[in-house]
Amino acid sequence: MMLGAGLLALELAVAGSASTTGTALLAFTAAIGLGVGAAWFVRASRPDSARRASDALVALLGATFDDDYTLIVAPRLGVRDQGRLSGILVGPAGVRVLTVRDWEGRYRVRGRSWEFDAHGRRGWIKCRTNPSFEAVALSEGVVRWAREAGLPEMPVRPAVVFPRSHSRIVLEEPTDEVVTTDNAPWWANTIGRVRRLDPTASARMVQAVLDAAEPATSFGPAPVSEGPA
């Protein structure tokens, strides 16, 4: 069952539509934490690990952004590697395409190179998966989707998010945006210094993302990688 969705955005509200689709659920929560609006698709059988990661993402950004921003969790846009599309953040700073990682341990990112700390003689070992490459590919997919949806040109950037404190990330001049529990306030302040998107464009983007899910027959969770494999 899908519930109606409403969104808080700067000086306007966007209303979502409702439909019934198997066990799929479209739930919406406005003004989470300090005001981040959040909408997410949840299947009743969603794994606990994915649910916890999504909850952690909402909690992290909810404590970081105000109600000028809207967070859509696990949107379904039909882009390549859809399962890695954890969320889309829309606000005055533009659009951020988010991919979440729930990795435990200590990791290091230099440019777009990711390594994990194996300790002892092994030291830093290259990760077998690369969140930066995946985030960029997802961002490019969202840009293509937006064009096909007839949306105006808008700034769309990728971001890799580690919303839980057991992910310890060493940032050494990463090429792309990497958000952790330690640097989230700094990141929000940095991207918010320049206003790149007006409220009308933000509202159109949010509504289009919600509308894109309507034809879907089922909604599954976005898997969250729990390690560098």
N, C-alpha and C positions, 0 to 999 in steps of 0.2 A: 504494500500500500504506500502510495506517495502522498505526502502532505504538502499543502500550499507553502510557498516560500516567499518571504519578504526580505528585502535588503535595506540596510541603512547605508547611505552614501552622502557625501557633502551636499547639503541643501536640497536633497531629493530622496525619494524612496522608489525602489523598483519592486514590483510585485511579480511573483512567480505563479505558474499554473499548477494544477494538481491533476494526477492521473493514478490509475491502479495498475500495477505491473508486477504480478506474481508476489514474491516475497521482498521485492525491492522497496526501499524506503528513502524518500527525499526529506531530510530533516533540516530545519533552519533555526539558527540561534542568532539573534541580533545583539550587538553590544556586549560581547563576551569580554571579560576582564575590563580593560579601559575603553572598550567600545568597538573592537573588531567584530564585524559581522561575519558569520560563518555559515556555510551551507555544505552539506555533505551527503553522499549517497552511501547507504549501508545495507548490506545483505544480512539477513537474520543469522546466517551461519558464519559471519565474518570471523576470522581467526582472532584470538585475543591479542596476539603480538601486533597485528595491523591496527586493531582498534586502539591499543595503548599508544602506538606511534602517532596515530591521527590525533588522539586526545592531547598528546604532548605537543604536537605542532600547534593546535588551537590555543593551548595554554601559554605556550611561549610567545606567540604573536599577539595573543590577547592582552598580555601584560606589557607589550612593546608598542603597539600602535593604538591610535584613537579611532573614533567612529568615522573618520574621513576614509577609512580603508575597509574593503570587503574581502574576506577570505573564502574561497570556494574550495572545499576539500574533495579530492578524488573526482574531479570533473571527467566527463566522458565526451571527448571531442573526436574520437576516431583517428588520433594521430598515431604515428608509428611508435612502438614500445609504450603503448597506452598505460600499461600496468605500472610504469615508473612515474607517471604524472601524479604526484601527490597532492598538488594544490596550485591555485592561481590566486595571487594577491593583487588587487586592483585598487589604485588610489592616486593621489596627486603626484606621486613620484613615478607613475607609470605602471606597467604590468610586470610582475615577477612570476616566472614559471618555476615552480618549486618541485624538487625531488628530494624525498626524505631518506635518510639513512639512520638505522638504529644499531650502529656498530659499537661493540664493546671493546675497550682498550685504547691504545694511544696510536694516533695516525699523524702523518705529516703530508702536507700538500705544498709543492713548489711548482709554480706555474700551473700546469695541468697534470703534473706527475704526482701520483698518490702512493704512499708507502705506509706500512704498519710496523710497529716496534715489536720485533720478535724476542727482544731481550738477549742478554748474553752475547756470545760470539756471533750470532746470526745478525744482530743489529737490525737495521731498517731493511725491509723486504718489499719489493714492488707489489702492489695490490693487483690481483687478477682482473678486477673490474675497475672501471674509471668513472666515478660519479660526474666529473667535469664534462667528459665527452657526452655522457648520457644527458646531462642537463642542457647542454648546447643543442643536441639533436631534438630534444623535446621543445625547446624554445623555438627552433626553426619550424617545427611542426605546427606549433600554435600560431606562428606568424602566417604560415600558408593557410591554415584553417580560417583565420580572421579575414584574410583576403577573399577567400571563397564565400565567406558569410557576408561579404559586402561591408565590413567594418572599415572605418577610416584608418589611415596609417597612425600607429601609435608606438611609443617606445616599449619594446618587449625584451626582457633580459632574463637569463637563467640564474638560478640560485640553488645551491645544495644546502640542505638544512639538516643539522644534527640536533634534534629537539630534546635529547635526554643527556643528563650530566655524565653518564658512564661512557659517552663518546668524548674522548680527550683529543682535540685536534690542534696540531701545531701549524700555524699559518705562516708560510714563508713566501710572501709576495704572490699569492694565488692569482691566476689570470681572471678567474670568475669569482662571483660572490659566494662566500661560504659562511653560513650562519650557524652559530653554536649557542649554547646556554650562556657562555661567557661574553660573547661579543654582540648579542642581539640588540641591546639598546644602542650601542655605537653604530651598528649597521643601519638601524632605523633612522638615526639622526643623520647619518651620511647620505643616504639615498633621498631623504626628505628635504635636503637643503635647496633643491631646485624643483620647482613645480613643472611637471612635464605633461600632465594630463588634466583636462578640465572635467568638471562633474558630469556634464552631458556625455562625453566620450566614455567616462568610467561606467556610467549607468548602462550605456549601450553594450559595452563589453560584458558586463556582469549578466545582463538579461540574455545576451546571445549564448553565453556559456550554459546557462540554465536551460534555455530553449533547446540547445543541441542534444540534451539528454532525453527529451520527450519521446522520440521514436524508439528508444532502446527497449529491448525485451527483458533485459536483466542487468543488474548492477552488481559488480563484484568489487572486492577490496583492492586497493593498490598494494601490491606486495612490498614489504619493506625488507631490504637486505640487512641481515643481522651480523654480517662479517664480510671480509674482503674477498671471499671466494667468487 
